[in-house]
């Protein structure tokens, strides 16, 4: 009877798959964070450009010094916020690279165990094939012996 293949390292393979999925989720989270920061940067740049246009418009005609001071502080605050978010984006670039490397490593570790599983399945199939061939050979030998035994017995019974 053919034995069912049982991979002894199946639990390790499951752990490797879970590690890979975890790394994929972490990378996806970091990518979403970076996209969010990039969206904030675009918004801050638009606000800063709008405030600069407002400043130029406020300088034409009657000068409102309080409005000019407020616009100047507002532009400075937007510029500072944009610089901070740019620093955050650069820091996230390093984090993205690190998480990509972690994902590549986790994927490689999983593939090693998967290749081992495939190799072991192949070995198992070869063992089963050898066992089946041995059983067929034994059956053929038994049948051949029976045929020889029946051939040797017939002449004896005819003489009597």
C-alpha positions in Angstrom: 0.0 0.0 0.0 1.4 3.4 -1.0 2.4 5.6 1.9 1.2 9.2 1.9 3.9 11.9 1.7 4.5 13.7 4.9 6.8 16.7 5.0 8.4 16.8 8.4 9.2 20.5 8.0 5.7 21.6 7.2 5.4 23.6 10.3 8.6 25.4 9.5 7.3 26.1 6.0 4.1 27.6 7.5 6.2 29.8 9.8 8.3 31.0 6.8 5.1 31.8 4.9 3.7 33.7 7.8 6.9 35.6 8.2 6.8 36.5 4.5 3.2 37.7 4.8 4.0 39.7 7.8 6.9 41.4 6.0 4.6 42.1 3.0 2.1 43.8 5.3 4.8 45.9 7.0 6.2 46.9 3.6 2.7 47.8 2.4 2.0 49.9 5.5 5.3 51.8 5.0 4.4 52.4 1.3 1.0 53.8 2.4 2.7 56.0 5.0 5.1 57.3 2.3 2.2 58.0 -0.1 0.3 59.8 2.6 3.4 62.0 3.4 3.8 62.7 -0.4 0.1 63.7 -0.5 0.6 66.0 2.5 3.7 67.5 0.8 1.7 68.2 -2.3 -1.0 69.9 -0.2 1.6 71.9 1.8 3.3 73.0 -1.5 -0.1 74.1 -2.9 -0.9 76.0 0.3 2.5 77.7 0.3 2.1 78.7 -3.4 -1.3 80.1 -2.7 -0.1 82.0 0.3 2.8 83.5 -1.7 0.3 84.6 -4.4 -1.8 86.1 -1.7 1.3 87.9 -0.4 2.0 89.3 -3.8 -1.6 90.4 -4.2 -1.6 92.0 -0.7 1.5 94.1 -1.8 -0.4 95.7 -4.6 -2.7 98.5 -3.8 -3.3 99.6 -0.2 -0.8 97.9 2.1 -2.3 96.0 5.1 0.7 95.5 7.3 -1.1 93.1 9.7 -2.2 90.9 6.8 1.3 91.0 5.3 2.8 89.9 8.7 0.2 87.2 9.1 0.9 85.9 5.5 4.6 86.0 6.2 4.3 84.0 9.4 1.8 81.6 7.6 4.2 81.1 4.7 7.1 80.5 7.2 5.0 77.9 9.1 4.0 76.1 5.8 7.6 76.1 4.7 8.7 74.7 8.1 6.0 72.0 8.0 6.9 71.1 4.4 10.6 70.7 5.4 9.7 68.5 8.3 7.5 66.3 6.1 10.3 66.1 3.6 12.7 64.9 6.3 10.0 62.3 7.3 9.8 61.2 3.7 13.6 60.8 3.5 13.6 58.8 6.7 10.8 56.6 5.3 12.9 55.9 2.2 15.5 54.2 4.4 12.7 52.3 6.2 11.3 51.2 2.9 14.7 49.9 1.7 15.2 48.0 5.0 11.7 46.5 4.8 12.2 45.5 1.1 15.4 43.7 2.1 13.5 41.9 5.0 10.8 40.8 2.5 13.4 39.5 0.1 15.2 37.6 2.8 11.9 36.1 4.1 10.9 35.1 0.6 14.3 33.4 0.0 14.0 31.5 3.3 10.5 30.3 2.4 11.7 29.3 -1.1 14.5 27.2 0.4 12.0 25.2 2.5 9.7 24.9 -0.5 12.5 23.5 -2.7 13.4 21.1 0.0 9.7 20.0 0.1 9.7 19.5 -3.6 12.9 17.5 -3.4 11.5 15.3 -0.6 8.3 14.7 -2.6 10.4 13.6 -5.5 12.4 11.3 -3.3 9.2 9.9 -1.9 7.7 9.3 -5.3 10.9 7.5 -6.4 10.8 5.3 -3.3 7.2 4.4 -4.0 8.0 3.6 -7.6 10.8 1.3 -6.5 8.6 -0.4 -3.9 5.8 -0.8 -6.5 8.3 -2.2 -9.0 9.7 -4.6 -6.4 6.1 -5.8 -5.7 5.4 -6.3 -9.4 8.7 -8.2 -9.8 7.9 -10.4 -6.8 4.4 -11.1 -8.2 5.9 -12.0 -11.6 8.5 -14.3 -9.9 5.8 -16.0 -7.9 3.7 -16.5 -11.0 6.7 -17.8 -12.9 7.5 -20.2 -10.1 3.9 -21.4 -10.1 4.0 -21.9 -13.8 7.3 -23.8 -13.5 5.9 -25.9 -10.6 2.8 -26.8 -12.6 5.0 -27.7 -15.6 7.1 -30.1 -13.5 4.2 -31.6 -11.8 2.3 -32.6 -15.0 4.7 -35.1 -16.3 4.8 -36.9 -13.0 1.1 -37.3 -12.8 0.9 -38.6 -16.4 3.3 -41.5 -15.7 1.2 -42.8 -12.9 
